Amino acid sequence: MLNPFRYPVLLISACAVLFFSDRLGKLISQLNVNTNVIINKCFAFGYYPNQGIGFGIQMNKTIIIVTSVIIILGLAGWLVHVWNKEYAMQAWGISFIVAGATNNLLDRIFFGHVIDYIKLFDWSLFNLADVMIVVGLIIVLLGLHKPEKNDFTKN
């Protein structure tokens, strides 16, 4: 039976598809800055620049970028560690977090803010990169709870 946590090509492909899907969502929202597509009363797609770090928390841009780089590098180091230890579930989670955080970091570097394009109700703004970070964190936590070794090196 195919274990999706075991194959690194599948992991890299999934992260790449999600990474570029988020970039595409951000590009589409940028091209339609003055247009919000309201799907229903609780969901909208549009361009929502986010200067903060989440939950409306504002912080100095330089501090955010430096902190993000340090966190991403730390997670990448952890990824190498768990990959060598063959903890595939954690590798998936960390990879999702790194891909999402890198995507938002690129926004901050090039645009000075993160581009959010999904609005739920009147208070929740986010993008696919944010979803990747949250899902990645959940996967890591589940993997830490039940660590099972899966060998990436044996196919």
N, C-alpha and C positions, 0 to 999 in steps of 0.2 A: 504494500500500500504506500502511496506517495505521501511522504511527510513534508509539508511545505516549509517547515522550519529547518530542514536539513540542506537545502540547496541554495548556495550563495547567489547563483545566477538569478534565481527567482526573487531573492531578496533585493538584489541590486535593480532588477527590472521593475519591481513593485515601487521601490523608492523613486526611481527615475520617472515612472509614469505619474506618480503623485506630485513630484517636484515640478515637472513641466505642466501638469494640469493646473497647479496653483499659479504658475507664471502666466499661463494662458488666461485664467480667470482675472488676474490682476491687469493684464494687458487689455482685455475686453472692457473691464471697468474703467480703465484710463481713457480708452478711446471714446467712451460714452459718459464722460464726467458729469454732464448735466442731466443724464437720463437715469432714473431709477425704475427698474422693472418690478412692479409689485405683483407677486404671484397670488397672494391672498392677504388677508389682514395681518397675518403674523409672519410672512416671509417676503423679503425683497432682495433684489440684486442691484448693486450700484457701486459707486466709488465713494469710499469712506476713509479718508486719510486718518491715521491713528498715530499721534505724537507720543502717546504714553506706552506703558509696558503691559497693560492689561488691567481690566476692572477700573479704568479711568485714572490709574495712578500715573502721574507725570514725573519725569525725571530728566536730568541733563542728558542730551544726545550722546556726548562723548562717553559718559559713564555707561550708558546702555550698550554702546558698541563695544567698548573694552570688556565689559562684563560678559557680553554675548560671546565674544571671541574666546575668552578664557573658558567659559562653560562648554562651548562647542569643542575646543581642543581637549578639555578634560573628558568629555563624553567619547570623543574619538579614541582617546587612550584607553578608556574603559572598554570600548568596542573591540579594540585589538586584544585586550586581556581576555574578555569573554569568548572571543572568536578562537583564540589559542586554547582555551579551556573547553571549547566545544559546547558552550551553552547557547544553543541556537535561538531559543525564545528571547533571551535577553538581547542577543545580537539584532533580532528583528526590531524590538522595541527601541533600542538605542539608535539604530539606523533611522527609524522614523523620526525620532526626536532630533537627531542631527540634521536630517534633510529639511524638516520644517523650520528649525531654528536658523539654518543657513539661508533659507529662502527669505525669512523675515529680516535677517541681518543684511542681505543684499538690498532689500527695500530701504532700510535705514541709511546704508552707505550711499546709494545712488539717488534716493528721493528725499531723504531727511525724515521719513516717516514710514510706517508699515501701511501697506494698502490692504484694507479690509474691504470685502465686497459682498458679504452675506450678512443680512440683517434679519434677526429673529425678534419678533415683537418690537418694542420700542427701545429696548435697552441692551440687546446683545449684538455686537458687531464682531465678525471674525472672518477668517479665510481658511482655505484648505490646509495651509501650513500650520495654523493653530490646531486644527483637528488632528494632523499628524503628530504634533507634540503631545496632545492629550492621549490619543490612542497609544502612542509609543510608551508613555508613562504607565498606562494601564497594563500593557504587555510586560513591561519590565517588572512591575509589582507582582503580577501573576507568576512570572518566571522566577522571581526571587522566593515566592511562597512555595513553589514546587519546582526546584531545580532538577531538570532532567538533561543529561548530557546527550547531545546529538552530534555526530561526527560530520562536519562539513567536508573533511578530506577524503572520505570514503563514499564513492558514488556507485 
